[in-house]
Amino acid sequence: MSNNLTHAPVEAADRLAAREPVEYMGVVGDMTERKRADEERLALARKLEESNAKLEEAQRVAHVGHWEWDLETNEVVWSDETYRIFGLKPQERAMNFAAVREMVHPDDRESLYGGVDVDLSVGAYPVAEFRIVRPSGEFRTVHAITSKRWSAPPVDSNGEASERARKLFGTVQDITENKRVEEERQALSRDLQESNARLEQAQRLVHMGYYEWNLMTGRVTWSAELYRIYGLSPQDGPIDMALVSEMIHPDDRERVFRESDEAIHSGVPASAEHRVIRPDGEVRSVHGLGTVKRDATGRACEMFGTVQDITDRKRAEEALQRSQLELRREQAYLAEAQGLTHTGSWAANFLTGQNHHVSDEIYRLHGFDPSKGPLSADSFYKTIHPDDEPVVWGIITNASHARTDFEVPEYRICRPDGTIRLLRAIGHHSPSGEMGEYVGITMDITERKRAETERERLRQLEADLARVNRVNLMGELAAALAHEIKQPITASVTSANALLRWLAHDPPDLDRARAAASRIEEDANRAADVIDSLRSFYKTGTPTERRIINVKEIIEQMSGLLSGEADRHTITIYSEVDPDTPNILTNPVQLQQVFMNLMLNAIEAMKDIGGTLTIRSRINPEKHLFVSISDTGIGLPTGSVERVFEPFHTTKPQGTGMGLTITRSIVESYGGRVWATANQGGGATLHFNLPCRGDAPV
């Protein structure tokens, strides 16, 4: 033997007794390599077992199993984890295509295997996500991947090369939790997006943006709305504090940063209202709030806050303040006006006896002090005079039931101090209001009633004076009037004599007799007209009948009436009546008196020297009748021209001084005006204007 066999293991069979001579025959083999191979095999087996254990554990942890599908026999081989994924015990039963297909969710089954067939037909590696139904009924979502390393026969049945797979190998992973997490993540993402959208919309609605200011780096982050508030676009790029400082109004800049520094050092939230200047020059008012964040060491590291555009609110507040100021001013004016006119306002429900509003003037009208607090409605009702109370409440009650407005024209109240006042009440019922609900006014008409009584007395006195004036005028016109009456009488006598002669003929000349009789009738009517004019001129009382009067006819009538007086004093009367001279609504006697007074006044001024009296009439730019009566006499007296219209002012020895006063009173009662001017060449002109037709007050 070689030395290499010295140490080799030897197998021997001892069949003989130890003491008998034995002849040995045997084989000695070198097992070193085999032993080494066995050890390596055992080591590989252990490693494979460990690898399989690790793979199994990895599959369990990752919920990933593997499978193998024989496309020819439809047999399916699953790993233990694949069984667990499908809700079965590992190796519980042999699997085949039909069993696997049955466990695929019915809604996913056709699309899954149809897609696999398509992929295999084009040589692709099927990858699919689908749902399975476990035996327990639980739904799980899995993701299957086919490995590229599949087994394919080199030739098909015709002996040609084929790429069609014979077996498929791949993995299946339970991604139910991943899907659930993904769905939750997507839901959270959607919620976050919706929340951000709502936040963005809310910021737009309230014009409020937010910011983050890193106090360590100086970096500033703005929301989109904050860009818009400052007149910028979010696409304009990042913001730094230098730009922010530049956009703050210069008058507010130092204060804003001082308040920010105080907030950073004190920890108290910052609050500042200031103005910003947009790039286009527009000034906006904003209100900023900021809170400071600190790190673990307590050092301020960030400021977070909001900025709201309050420009519109500020404008609204200013407008409200102006409105409130204007309202208070108007209320003061109203109170002052009510005090001046002795008119108070109220709002009440007469059925419930509740006062909603009572102005201070109402208190004063009833003799109460408004500063002593509100009074019940009954306190006001008790002041009504007992004799007037039934009438007042009758009007109010009827109106309340009929839901109509009411007016109590006049009733008396007894104030607490015993004085009696006359009041007038007007109430308005809103159709939408409750029964008995009224708003209205109450007026103190005591002084007005006294004034009306006094005015009536003065009106009667004025009428008496006007009659006296007319009588005086008649005295001055006696000679002229006698001449005017004598003429038609003389003519009538002449015509009567002629009538008798024509009747005395044989036969009587009836045609000429009739003509003479007609002349007698005309002369008699003319005399009657003169007498009627005279009677109306000094009739007692104040004429009130108004009708449309032809001014030209009045001028002709008065010119004819005064022509005799004018001739006696060598005075010529001219009239210049514009064709457009309007007719007016007036009382003819009063208009005659105005012309009579003014024309006699002109004649009186020229009676010693003679002259010309000119009457002009036209329509003025205000569409009023304009009349002027000019003379060439002695002119107006020295001093104030207005004195000629004062009562009892006269230059005539026998004058009353009321002619021009009455003239002014008549003209002004129609809403007109009368005045006097001096002529440049001597003499004076008296003017008056009157509204045309319906423009005159009645």
Order of alpha helices (4+ residues) and beta strands (2+ residues): alpha-beta-beta-alpha-beta-alpha-alpha-beta-beta-beta-alpha-beta-beta-alpha-beta-alpha-alpha-beta-beta-beta-alpha-beta-beta-alpha-alpha-alpha-beta-beta-beta-alpha-alpha-alpha-beta-alpha-beta-beta-alpha-beta-beta-alpha-beta-beta
